[in-house]
Amino acid sequence: MIDTRVTLAELNGRNQNALMQNMGIEFIDIKEDALVARMPVDHRTSQPMGILHGGASAALAETVGSSAAYLSVDRSRFYTVGLEIKCNHIRSISSGYVYGTAKAIHLGKTTQVWQIEIKDESGNLICYSTHTIAILELDEAMKEKFKNLFFKD
């Protein structure tokens, strides 16, 4: 399952100078069976009508799902990439925070499937997402190229 030896500070530190920082996404909880991040509903994540943009929900779902997948593999041998994301937008929200919780549905040798529920501060379901991940083996060139991007065990 999810490697809980990685700290929230390490996870959030990876988000600097990336989409996650620009959208205000931050990880707030890590457990063996779930990873949780939150995102503000504000000018960075809303559409012109003033409600949460569906693409922002997809970005939150991909962030928490991909990170959970990455934390569930042997990072000295493998890395993960998203293959597909599907989002069902259930209800709108115009302010506050949304919370994305990723839980594994399937943890295979070459693929994973994660379920991400995005809820508001009252627990109402805003978006339901499934995220399919590919597990790829690190070769020596990849290890060198990405040595500072991946957590060290």
C-alpha positions as MATLAB code, in Angstrom:
seq = 'MIDTRVTLAELNGRNQNALMQNMGIEFIDIKEDALVARMPVDHRTSQPMGILHGGASAALAETVGSSAAYLSVDRSRFYTVGLEIKCNHIRSISSGYVYGTAKAIHLGKTTQVWQIEIKDESGNLICYSTHTIAILELDEAMKEKFKNLFFKD';
ca = [
       0.000    0.000    0.000;
       1.044    3.630    0.410;
       4.478    4.257    1.914;
       3.756    6.313    5.026;
       7.437    6.899    5.737;
       7.240    9.816    3.305;
       6.235   12.963    5.154;
       3.658   15.554    4.205;
       6.498   18.102    4.099;
       8.317   15.979    1.500;
       5.164   15.567   -0.577;
       4.340   19.251   -0.465;
       7.968   20.167   -1.156;
       7.748   18.345   -4.496;
       4.890   20.645   -5.494;
       6.994   23.805   -5.498;
       7.285   25.568   -8.871;
       4.660   23.289  -10.410;
       0.950   23.259  -11.216;
       0.125   22.093   -7.705;
       1.674   25.189   -6.119;
      -0.021   27.473   -8.641;
      -3.426   25.965   -7.830;
      -2.877   25.881   -4.063;
      -2.991   22.080   -3.817;
      -1.489   20.714   -0.620;
      -1.303   17.228    0.866;
      -2.879   17.039    4.309;
      -3.004   13.334    5.256;
      -1.172   10.155    4.367;
      -2.255    6.674    5.450;
      -1.457    3.167    4.258;
      -4.780    3.016    2.402;
      -5.418    6.652    1.403;
      -3.761    9.914    0.433;
      -5.597   13.215    0.915;
      -4.954   16.645   -0.587;
      -6.961   19.835   -0.494;
      -7.404   22.665   -2.977;
      -8.971   26.093   -2.549;
     -11.946   27.110   -4.627;
     -10.860   30.614   -5.609;
      -9.760   32.706   -8.607;
      -7.090   30.104   -9.496;
      -9.482   27.166   -9.696;
     -12.824   28.670  -10.778;
     -14.395   29.107  -14.182;
     -15.783   32.501  -15.313;
     -19.205   31.663  -13.793;
     -17.547   31.578  -10.355;
     -17.800   27.839   -9.700;
     -15.055   25.222   -9.458;
     -13.633   24.451  -12.902;
     -13.912   20.786  -13.903;
     -10.305   20.873  -15.055;
      -9.240   21.963  -11.587;
     -11.055   18.942  -10.134;
      -9.257   16.748  -12.669;
      -5.912   18.300  -11.699;
      -6.581   17.608   -8.010;
      -7.653   14.033   -8.786;
      -4.582   13.414  -10.966;
      -2.279   14.926   -8.348;
      -3.520   12.855   -5.435;
      -4.003    9.673   -7.509;
      -0.600    9.839   -9.196;
       1.152   10.613   -5.924;
      -0.570    7.732   -4.126;
       0.379    5.389   -6.969;
       3.999    6.529   -6.857;
       4.122    5.980   -3.104;
       2.868    2.418   -3.540;
       5.714    1.125   -5.754;
       9.378    0.357   -5.144;
      10.724    3.791   -6.124;
      14.270    2.466   -6.520;
      13.051    0.312   -9.443;
       9.841    1.841  -10.787;
       8.059    5.088  -11.540;
       4.430    5.742  -12.388;
       2.627    7.727  -15.065;
      -1.035    8.427  -15.609;
      -2.745    6.615  -18.481;
      -6.309    7.832  -18.097;
      -8.408    9.969  -15.815;
     -12.194   10.101  -15.768;
     -14.115   12.650  -13.733;
     -17.815   12.752  -12.992;
     -18.752   16.236  -11.791;
     -21.590   15.725   -9.317;
     -22.269   19.168   -7.861;
     -20.874   22.684   -8.030;
     -19.079   24.708   -5.388;
     -18.101   28.382   -5.427;
     -15.928   28.891   -2.321;
     -14.012   27.133    0.427;
     -11.886   24.040   -0.044;
     -12.335   20.716   -1.765;
     -10.614   17.567   -0.488;
      -9.431   14.775   -2.775;
      -8.994   11.316   -1.254;
      -7.284    8.608   -3.315;
      -7.826    4.920   -2.538;
      -6.560    1.948   -4.512;
      -9.003   -0.191   -6.459;
      -6.351   -2.325   -8.198;
      -2.623   -2.605   -7.502;
      -1.169   -4.748  -10.273;
       2.374   -5.328  -11.484;
       2.030   -3.087  -14.548;
      -1.086   -1.015  -13.888;
      -2.986    0.462  -10.990;
      -6.488    1.926  -10.726;
      -7.274    4.557   -8.112;
     -10.596    5.990   -6.976;
     -10.564    9.656   -6.035;
     -13.494   11.270   -4.255;
     -13.477   15.045   -4.128;
     -15.702   16.445   -1.386;
     -16.441   19.871    0.050;
     -15.886   20.878    3.664;
     -19.315   19.474    4.622;
     -18.570   16.086    3.075;
     -20.732   16.552   -0.020;
     -19.443   14.712   -3.089;
     -18.304   17.234   -5.720;
     -16.488   14.937   -8.161;
     -15.874   11.197   -8.480;
     -12.812   10.178  -10.461;
     -11.051    7.006  -11.545;
      -7.386    7.203  -12.472;
      -5.464    4.486  -14.308;
      -1.693    4.402  -13.804;
       1.103    2.621  -15.663;
       4.044    1.246  -13.677;
       7.291    1.567  -15.613;
      10.738    0.250  -14.784;
      13.510    2.752  -14.205;
      16.531    2.192  -16.429;
      19.946    3.623  -15.568;
      19.478    6.696  -17.768;
      16.128    7.440  -16.112;
      17.599    6.962  -12.643;
      20.287    9.539  -13.407;
      17.942   11.966  -15.165;
      15.362   11.953  -12.395;
      17.528   11.278   -9.339;
      16.467   14.557   -7.687;
      12.781   14.188   -8.542;
      12.104   10.882   -6.865;
      12.063   10.128   -3.192;
      15.013    8.185   -1.927;
      14.247    5.093    0.112;
];
